Amino acid sequence: MKAVTIERGASEVTVRDVPDPTLGSGEVLVRTLRVGIDGTDREVIGGTHGGYPAGEEYQILGHEAVGVVEDPNGTASDTGQLVVPTVRRPPPGTDTNAYFQRGEPDMAPDGAYVECGIAGAHGFMSEYVASPAEFLVPVPDSFAEYGFLVEPISNTEKAVEHALATRSAFEWAPETAFVLGNGPLGLLALALFTQDHGPYERLRRSYCLGRRDRPDPSIDIIERLGATYVDSRETPVPKFPAAHESADLVYEATGHASHPFEAVSALAPNGVAALLGIPDDWEIEIDAGRIHRELVLENKALFGSVNSNVSHYESACESLERMPEWFFDALVTDVYSPDEAADAFADDTNAIKTVIEFDTL
């Protein structure tokens, strides 16, 4: 079957024929429809994040996917069911561990998991995928085109859940959100924050930081969502409160190493910043005393969040159903076939979200 891979020592993707999946007990055969490309994929290709499956000379890329069950293989899955696969799995040679048994693989430490398409396991950017049934989340048929967005949305669902948990000891009613980053993850978070259900219904004003000149499609999305675009060249994060207002929730999606510390100044008293971006090694100078003082005297909090679990995928499905069709059409700017993978991974300043399409429902 055809797969999009990165080979050891290479810096560009390769489309190659790989063996068809062999189903083990409890595994389901999934026919892949679409796989999204994000910054983590580029980090894997660049060798700054993740790692190859043990003993393999290549890795199948892709962790944002939607597909359809081709062969249930005796499991409770139904032929033709649309599914989204989760990313984390137990390490090879183990059936499970305490984190997976509790349904909390997203909280497992390094060594207690592998990540499909990222660290130690092949991903979903192939014509077919074999997956244990418990790691497949059923989704409606209407998700055939955009269901691959469930995975990135689930990361925000988790981050918000944890943000609320950090403030659960007192009455916290967040009204403002400040998203750092106008890439796909930031725009998806913004689309959640401008909804009026669940944990987002109390948010009244949202802002999104970027470094783009007008006209720009990401700025158009920000403003059509009813949020305010903040150009970091004119208003860097520490100056955000003076230019606009302090934020109850800061969502960091850039991986810019100074942003977590600058976010402290952007937070309102009792506010919390969720850090999702992953930076390269980078030394910076900070005013540690001021940051420490603000955290203590104004009850502010910073925390990191990575990956998600099935409950977050399920919440993401509910949120995805509420998003307007125009948002998907604006967000997904490029759709490529597997044979066009090299073009799909090429830098394009006009692209927002790029997708590899293997098949249609």
PLY file of the C-alpha trace (Angstrom):
ply
format ascii 1.0
element vertex 361
property float x
property float y
property float z
element edge 360
property int vertex1
property int vertex2
end_header
0.00 0.00 0.00
1.03 3.63 -0.45
2.36 5.63 2.52
3.99 8.99 3.17
7.18 8.48 5.15
10.36 10.08 6.41
13.51 7.97 6.18
16.36 8.02 8.66
18.82 10.72 7.71
16.45 12.32 5.20
15.02 15.83 5.36
12.17 15.41 2.87
9.20 13.08 2.78
9.05 10.01 0.54
6.02 8.26 -0.92
6.70 4.54 -0.84
4.99 1.18 -0.95
4.83 -0.47 2.47
3.33 -3.84 3.50
-0.41 -3.98 4.04
-1.35 -4.10 7.74
-1.60 -7.50 9.38
-4.43 -7.59 11.91
-3.79 -8.96 15.36
-6.42 -9.98 17.88
-8.64 -7.01 18.75
-7.32 -4.93 15.87
-9.47 -3.22 13.25
-8.56 -2.42 9.65
-9.25 1.23 8.83
-9.30 2.70 5.34
-7.77 6.16 5.59
-9.71 9.10 4.19
-7.82 12.24 5.19
-4.77 13.10 7.30
-3.93 16.63 8.41
-0.43 18.12 8.48
0.69 20.23 11.45
3.81 21.68 13.02
4.61 18.45 14.87
4.89 16.61 11.55
7.44 19.18 10.40
9.37 18.77 13.66
9.44 14.99 13.14
10.76 15.49 9.60
13.36 17.96 10.90
14.47 15.54 13.61
13.74 17.91 16.49
10.82 15.95 17.93
9.80 12.31 18.28
11.65 9.25 17.02
11.44 6.27 14.68
9.78 2.93 15.48
12.37 0.56 16.91
14.31 -1.25 14.19
12.68 0.67 11.34
14.51 2.71 8.70
11.49 4.89 8.03
8.46 6.25 9.83
4.96 6.62 8.42
3.91 10.16 9.21
0.58 11.61 10.32
-1.36 11.74 13.59
-4.47 13.74 12.63
-6.66 11.31 10.74
-10.15 10.19 9.87
-11.02 6.88 8.26
-13.65 4.21 7.85
-13.72 0.71 9.30
-12.97 -1.76 6.49
-12.69 -4.95 8.56
-13.93 -5.11 12.19
-12.00 -8.39 12.64
-14.37 -9.75 15.26
-14.44 -6.59 17.38
-17.49 -4.53 18.31
-16.68 -2.06 15.52
-19.04 -1.92 12.55
-18.03 -2.11 8.91
-18.43 1.34 7.36
-18.23 3.19 10.69
-16.33 6.47 10.43
-13.60 6.70 13.10
-10.83 8.94 14.37
-7.76 7.15 15.83
-6.16 8.38 19.03
-2.41 9.03 19.02
-0.89 7.48 22.14
-0.48 3.72 22.50
1.29 1.44 25.03
4.97 0.80 24.25
5.76 -2.19 22.00
5.75 -5.49 23.88
3.24 -4.28 26.49
-0.53 -4.56 26.39
-1.19 -1.65 28.71
-0.02 0.17 31.83
-1.66 2.08 34.68
-2.04 5.28 32.65
-3.90 3.51 29.85
-5.94 1.46 32.33
-7.15 4.72 33.92
-7.93 6.19 30.51
-5.20 8.80 31.01
-2.52 8.06 28.39
-2.08 11.80 27.92
-0.62 12.01 31.43
1.87 9.18 30.95
5.58 10.08 31.26
8.15 9.45 28.57
8.76 5.73 28.21
5.21 4.75 29.13
3.78 5.35 25.64
4.50 5.71 21.95
2.81 8.24 19.67
1.61 7.24 16.22
3.42 9.21 13.55
5.51 11.04 16.13
7.48 8.94 18.60
8.20 5.23 18.31
5.23 4.18 16.17
4.06 4.48 12.58
1.40 7.05 11.88
-1.77 7.20 9.82
-0.55 8.68 6.52
-1.12 5.45 4.58
-3.94 3.88 2.61
-4.83 1.53 5.46
-4.15 1.45 9.20
-4.44 -1.37 11.74
-5.51 -0.18 15.18
-6.78 -1.75 18.39
-10.50 -1.06 18.55
-10.25 0.77 21.89
-8.14 3.48 20.26
-10.75 4.35 17.64
-13.35 7.03 18.37
-16.58 6.66 16.31
-17.70 9.88 14.60
-20.69 10.78 12.39
-20.55 10.27 8.62
-20.69 14.06 8.27
-17.09 14.12 9.60
-15.64 12.40 6.52
-14.19 15.65 5.21
-13.05 17.38 8.39
-12.94 14.67 11.06
-9.13 14.79 11.12
-9.56 18.06 13.04
-10.92 16.14 16.04
-7.36 15.34 17.19
-6.05 18.94 17.34
-9.34 20.17 18.82
-9.06 17.50 21.53
-5.78 19.05 22.68
-7.57 22.33 23.36
-10.44 20.55 25.11
-7.90 19.00 27.47
-6.06 22.29 28.04
-9.30 24.07 28.94
-10.35 21.24 31.25
-7.04 21.51 33.08
-7.21 25.30 33.18
-10.58 25.06 34.89
-9.18 22.45 37.28
-6.38 24.81 38.38
-9.02 27.40 39.33
-11.52 24.96 40.85
-10.67 25.92 44.43
-12.50 29.25 44.03
-15.16 30.93 41.91
-13.56 31.69 38.54
-15.60 33.18 35.73
-13.24 33.79 32.78
-14.49 36.36 30.30
-11.44 37.01 28.12
-9.13 34.68 26.19
-5.86 35.55 24.48
-4.58 33.00 21.94
-0.88 33.27 21.14
-0.46 32.03 17.58
-2.60 32.25 14.44
-1.60 28.89 13.00
-4.10 26.02 12.72
-3.99 25.08 16.42
-4.47 28.69 17.51
-7.33 29.24 15.07
-9.07 26.03 16.17
-8.74 27.14 19.80
-10.17 30.52 18.89
-13.10 28.83 17.16
-13.81 27.02 20.44
-13.44 30.13 22.57
-15.99 32.00 20.47
-18.61 29.26 20.90
-21.38 29.61 23.47
-21.61 26.16 25.02
-19.99 24.24 27.84
-16.85 25.81 29.33
-16.72 28.45 26.57
-20.08 30.08 27.15
-18.67 32.50 29.73
-15.97 33.83 27.43
-17.12 37.14 25.99
-14.01 38.53 24.27
-11.19 36.77 22.46
-7.92 37.97 20.97
-5.37 36.24 18.74
-1.69 37.12 18.36
0.15 36.81 15.06
2.85 38.34 12.86
1.01 38.74 9.58
0.38 41.70 7.31
-3.03 42.37 5.86
-4.54 41.04 3.69
-4.10 37.59 5.20
-6.50 34.64 5.36
-5.78 33.86 9.02
-6.63 37.45 10.03
-9.85 37.16 8.04
-10.76 34.04 10.03
-9.93 35.72 13.35
-12.15 38.68 12.64
-14.97 36.65 11.13
-15.02 34.66 14.37
-15.62 37.96 16.16
-12.17 38.09 17.77
-9.54 40.82 17.67
-6.26 40.39 15.80
-3.15 41.50 17.71
0.01 42.08 15.65
2.94 41.13 17.89
5.23 43.53 16.02
3.06 46.41 17.18
1.77 44.97 20.45
4.07 42.35 21.99
2.57 40.12 24.66
3.71 42.21 27.70
2.02 45.30 26.22
-1.25 43.52 25.50
-3.08 44.63 28.70
-2.32 48.32 28.10
-3.43 48.13 24.48
-6.52 45.98 25.12
-7.20 44.35 28.50
-5.77 41.65 30.74
-6.78 38.10 29.83
-8.33 35.53 32.15
-7.03 32.71 29.94
-3.90 32.74 27.80
-3.49 29.88 25.32
0.09 29.56 24.06
0.35 27.80 20.69
3.57 29.16 19.18
6.41 27.40 20.99
8.11 30.79 21.25
10.32 30.34 24.32
9.67 33.76 25.86
5.88 33.57 25.63
5.23 31.63 28.86
7.04 34.26 30.90
5.54 37.18 28.97
2.10 35.64 29.40
2.29 36.29 33.14
2.12 40.03 32.43
-0.82 39.52 30.07
-2.88 37.64 32.65
-5.54 39.22 34.80
-5.43 38.49 38.55
-6.42 34.82 39.14
-5.74 34.11 35.47
-4.13 31.00 34.01
-1.95 30.35 30.98
-1.99 27.00 29.17
1.24 26.18 27.32
0.92 23.88 24.29
3.74 25.04 22.00
7.03 23.13 22.17
10.17 25.28 21.71
13.65 24.33 20.60
16.47 24.97 23.08
16.78 28.71 23.46
18.28 30.78 26.26
16.65 34.11 27.13
16.92 36.68 29.89
13.89 37.19 32.11
12.99 39.29 35.13
12.49 36.26 37.36
11.68 38.34 40.44
8.84 40.21 38.77
7.37 37.05 37.25
7.56 35.18 40.55
6.02 38.12 42.39
3.09 38.42 39.97
2.36 34.71 40.16
2.23 34.83 43.95
0.57 38.17 44.66
-2.06 37.89 41.92
-2.82 34.15 42.17
-1.78 33.47 38.59
-0.89 30.06 37.19
1.07 28.52 34.32
0.82 24.89 33.23
1.84 22.70 30.33
-0.45 20.39 28.38
0.27 17.74 25.75
-1.86 15.15 23.97
-5.39 14.19 25.09
-7.53 11.18 25.94
-10.74 9.66 24.60
-12.98 11.94 26.68
-11.33 14.95 25.06
-11.85 13.43 21.61
-15.52 13.01 22.42
-15.78 16.63 23.56
-13.97 17.67 20.38
-16.60 15.85 18.31
-19.34 17.90 19.98
-17.43 21.12 19.38
-16.66 20.25 15.76
-20.36 19.73 15.05
-21.05 23.27 16.27
-18.44 24.95 14.07
-19.74 26.75 10.97
-19.03 25.29 7.53
-17.36 28.49 6.38
-14.69 28.04 9.07
-13.58 24.66 7.70
-13.55 25.97 4.13
-11.36 28.89 5.21
-9.08 26.87 7.50
-8.31 24.01 5.10
-6.53 25.83 2.31
-4.86 22.93 0.48
-5.78 19.30 -0.22
-3.21 17.01 -1.87
-3.07 13.41 -3.01
-0.42 11.12 -1.48
1.66 11.40 -4.66
1.77 15.16 -4.09
3.09 14.83 -0.52
6.32 16.72 -1.26
4.25 19.72 -2.37
1.98 19.35 0.66
4.95 19.67 3.01
6.57 22.55 1.11
6.51 25.94 2.82
3.66 28.13 1.63
2.96 31.42 3.37
-0.61 31.43 2.07
-1.44 27.98 3.44
-3.15 27.52 6.80
-4.16 23.86 7.10
-2.92 21.31 4.57
-4.40 17.84 4.12
-3.42 14.58 2.42
-6.50 12.88 1.00
-6.26 9.12 0.42
-9.89 8.34 -0.29
-13.45 9.58 0.09
-16.37 8.03 1.95
0 1
1 2
2 3
3 4
4 5
5 6
6 7
7 8
8 9
9 10
10 11
11 12
12 13
13 14
14 15
15 16
16 17
17 18
18 19
19 20
20 21
21 22
22 23
23 24
24 25
25 26
26 27
27 28
28 29
29 30
30 31
31 32
32 33
33 34
34 35
35 36
36 37
37 38
38 39
39 40
40 41
41 42
42 43
43 44
44 45
45 46
46 47
47 48
48 49
49 50
50 51
51 52
52 53
53 54
54 55
55 56
56 57
57 58
58 59
59 60
60 61
61 62
62 63
63 64
64 65
65 66
66 67
67 68
68 69
69 70
70 71
71 72
72 73
73 74
74 75
75 76
76 77
77 78
78 79
79 80
80 81
81 82
82 83
83 84
84 85
85 86
86 87
87 88
88 89
89 90
90 91
91 92
92 93
93 94
94 95
95 96
96 97
97 98
98 99
99 100
100 101
101 102
102 103
103 104
104 105
105 106
106 107
107 108
108 109
109 110
110 111
111 112
112 113
113 114
114 115
115 116
116 117
117 118
118 119
119 120
120 121
121 122
122 123
123 124
124 125
125 126
126 127
127 128
128 129
129 130
130 131
131 132
132 133
133 134
134 135
135 136
136 137
137 138
138 139
139 140
140 141
141 142
142 143
143 144
144 145
145 146
146 147
147 148
148 149
149 150
150 151
151 152
152 153
153 154
154 155
155 156
156 157
157 158
158 159
159 160
160 161
161 162
162 163
163 164
164 165
165 166
166 167
167 168
168 169
169 170
170 171
171 172
172 173
173 174
174 175
175 176
176 177
177 178
178 179
179 180
180 181
181 182
182 183
183 184
184 185
185 186
186 187
187 188
188 189
189 190
190 191
191 192
192 193
193 194
194 195
195 196
196 197
197 198
198 199
199 200
200 201
201 202
202 203
203 204
204 205
205 206
206 207
207 208
208 209
209 210
210 211
211 212
212 213
213 214
214 215
215 216
216 217
217 218
218 219
219 220
220 221
221 222
222 223
223 224
224 225
225 226
226 227
227 228
228 229
229 230
230 231
231 232
232 233
233 234
234 235
235 236
236 237
237 238
238 239
239 240
240 241
241 242
242 243
243 244
244 245
245 246
246 247
247 248
248 249
249 250
250 251
251 252
252 253
253 254
254 255
255 256
256 257
257 258
258 259
259 260
260 261
261 262
262 263
263 264
264 265
265 266
266 267
267 268
268 269
269 270
270 271
271 272
272 273
273 274
274 275
275 276
276 277
277 278
278 279
279 280
280 281
281 282
282 283
283 284
284 285
285 286
286 287
287 288
288 289
289 290
290 291
291 292
292 293
293 294
294 295
295 296
296 297
297 298
298 299
299 300
300 301
301 302
302 303
303 304
304 305
305 306
306 307
307 308
308 309
309 310
310 311
311 312
312 313
313 314
314 315
315 316
316 317
317 318
318 319
319 320
320 321
321 322
322 323
323 324
324 325
325 326
326 327
327 328
328 329
329 330
330 331
331 332
332 333
333 334
334 335
335 336
336 337
337 338
338 339
339 340
340 341
341 342
342 343
343 344
344 345
345 346
346 347
347 348
348 349
349 350
350 351
351 352
352 353
353 354
354 355
355 356
356 357
357 358
358 359
359 360
